[in-house]
Amino acid sequence: MDDDFDIVQIYKRFCDIRAGTAYHCNEENISEESGKGSRVKQVLTELSMFIASTLNLSASIYEQLLKLMSQLNLMGDFTEFSNFYDFVFFIFRENGQKRITVSRAVSAWRLVLAGRFRLLNHWCDFVEVQFLVSSVTSIATCLDW
């Protein structure tokens, strides 16, 4: 992982962007009427591209997220937990996609919800089985066509 990658600073930047307090993007590309939503989207896209260029989703990102978790008050502050949850799913996206794969979602849930959700293993197993069933059903439907 790049030495410039600081998960705490990136998390703070993500929270600032989401709160609407950080718009350090290329201002000439944003018209006045485009509004806050497009600025937030553009800056989040830039942050996502930075993250993608500095790390890959390997064991090191889990270590970094665990480091970040140890520095946050996730049990006592729902807003902080919500921000962290959104941040983890933001990091787990691939190439600016809006959705993540089932395997990444399950990995993220196992990381973020451990100790918070007593049915976590049952939930993750359910999601994985449902995904397989829906995938097989979709393939079978295509083959019947």
C-alpha positions as CSV (number, residue, x, y, z in Angstrom):
1,M,0.0,0.0,0.0
2,D,1.2,3.5,-0.8
3,D,2.7,5.4,2.2
4,D,0.5,8.4,1.3
5,F,-2.6,6.4,2.1
6,D,-4.0,7.5,5.5
7,I,-7.3,5.9,6.2
8,V,-8.1,8.4,9.0
9,Q,-7.6,11.4,6.8
10,I,-9.5,9.8,3.9
11,Y,-12.4,9.0,6.3
12,K,-12.4,12.6,7.6
13,R,-12.5,13.9,4.0
14,F,-15.4,11.5,3.1
15,C,-17.3,12.8,6.2
16,D,-16.6,16.4,5.2
17,I,-17.8,15.8,1.7
18,R,-21.0,14.1,2.8
19,A,-21.6,16.9,5.3
20,G,-21.2,19.5,2.5
21,T,-18.2,21.2,4.0
22,A,-15.5,20.1,1.5
23,Y,-15.7,21.0,-2.2
24,H,-12.1,21.0,-3.4
25,C,-12.8,20.0,-7.0
26,N,-12.1,21.7,-10.3
27,E,-14.5,24.6,-9.9
28,E,-14.6,25.6,-13.6
29,N,-16.3,22.3,-14.4
30,I,-19.2,23.2,-12.1
31,S,-21.8,25.7,-13.1
32,E,-23.6,27.8,-10.5
33,E,-27.0,26.1,-11.3
34,S,-25.6,22.6,-11.0
35,G,-26.0,22.8,-7.2
36,K,-24.6,21.1,-4.2
37,G,-25.6,17.6,-5.3
38,S,-23.4,17.5,-8.4
39,R,-20.5,19.1,-6.5
40,V,-20.7,16.4,-3.8
41,K,-20.9,13.7,-6.5
42,Q,-17.9,15.1,-8.4
43,V,-15.8,15.4,-5.2
44,L,-16.8,11.9,-4.1
45,T,-15.8,10.6,-7.6
46,E,-12.4,12.2,-7.2
47,L,-12.0,10.7,-3.8
48,S,-13.0,7.3,-5.1
49,M,-10.5,7.6,-7.9
50,F,-7.8,8.5,-5.4
51,I,-8.6,5.5,-3.2
52,A,-8.6,3.2,-6.2
53,S,-5.2,4.5,-7.3
54,T,-3.6,4.0,-3.9
55,L,-4.9,0.7,-2.7
56,N,-6.4,-2.6,-3.7
57,L,-8.9,-4.5,-1.7
58,S,-6.6,-6.8,0.0
59,A,-6.0,-7.8,3.6
60,S,-4.3,-4.4,4.1
61,I,-7.6,-2.5,3.7
62,Y,-9.1,-4.6,6.4
63,E,-6.2,-3.8,8.6
64,Q,-6.6,-0.1,7.8
65,L,-10.4,-0.2,8.5
66,L,-9.7,-2.0,11.8
67,K,-7.3,0.8,12.7
68,L,-9.9,3.4,11.9
69,M,-12.6,1.5,13.9
70,S,-10.3,1.6,16.9
71,Q,-10.2,5.4,16.7
72,L,-13.9,6.0,16.4
73,N,-16.8,5.9,18.9
74,L,-18.9,3.5,16.9
75,M,-20.8,2.0,19.8
76,G,-21.8,5.3,21.4
77,D,-22.4,7.6,18.5
78,F,-25.0,6.5,15.9
79,T,-24.0,9.3,13.5
80,E,-20.4,8.1,13.6
81,F,-21.4,4.5,13.0
82,S,-23.6,5.5,10.1
83,N,-20.8,7.6,8.5
84,F,-18.3,4.7,9.0
85,Y,-20.8,2.2,7.5
86,D,-21.3,4.3,4.5
87,F,-17.5,4.9,4.2
88,V,-16.8,1.1,4.2
89,F,-19.3,0.5,1.4
90,F,-17.9,3.5,-0.5
91,I,-14.4,2.0,-0.3
92,F,-15.6,-1.5,-1.3
93,R,-17.2,-0.2,-4.6
94,E,-15.3,-1.0,-7.8
95,N,-14.5,1.5,-10.5
96,G,-17.1,4.1,-9.3
97,Q,-19.9,1.6,-9.4
98,K,-23.0,2.4,-7.3
99,R,-23.3,-1.3,-6.2
100,I,-20.9,-3.8,-4.8
101,T,-20.7,-7.5,-5.2
102,V,-22.4,-9.8,-2.8
103,S,-19.1,-11.2,-1.6
104,R,-17.8,-7.6,-0.8
105,A,-21.1,-6.7,0.9
106,V,-20.8,-9.8,3.1
107,S,-17.2,-9.0,3.9
108,A,-18.1,-5.4,4.8
109,W,-21.1,-6.5,7.0
110,R,-18.9,-9.0,8.8
111,L,-16.3,-6.2,9.5
112,V,-18.7,-3.4,10.4
113,L,-21.5,-5.3,12.2
114,A,-19.4,-7.7,14.2
115,G,-20.6,-7.4,17.8
116,R,-23.6,-5.2,16.8
117,F,-25.8,-7.7,15.1
118,R,-26.2,-11.0,16.8
119,L,-27.7,-12.7,13.7
120,L,-24.9,-11.5,11.5
121,N,-23.7,-14.9,10.4
122,H,-27.3,-16.0,9.7
123,W,-27.9,-12.8,7.7
124,C,-24.7,-13.2,5.7
125,D,-25.5,-16.9,5.0
126,F,-29.0,-16.0,3.9
127,V,-27.8,-13.3,1.5
128,E,-25.2,-15.6,0.0
129,V,-27.7,-18.4,-0.6
130,Q,-30.4,-16.0,-1.9
131,F,-27.8,-14.5,-4.4
132,L,-26.9,-18.0,-5.6
133,V,-30.6,-18.9,-6.0
134,S,-31.4,-15.7,-7.8
135,S,-28.4,-16.1,-10.1
136,V,-29.3,-19.7,-10.9
137,T,-32.9,-18.7,-11.6
138,S,-31.7,-15.8,-13.8
139,I,-29.4,-18.1,-15.8
140,A,-32.2,-20.8,-16.1
141,T,-34.6,-18.1,-17.3
142,C,-32.1,-16.9,-20.0
143,L,-31.5,-20.5,-21.1
144,D,-35.3,-21.1,-21.4
145,W,-35.6,-18.1,-23.6
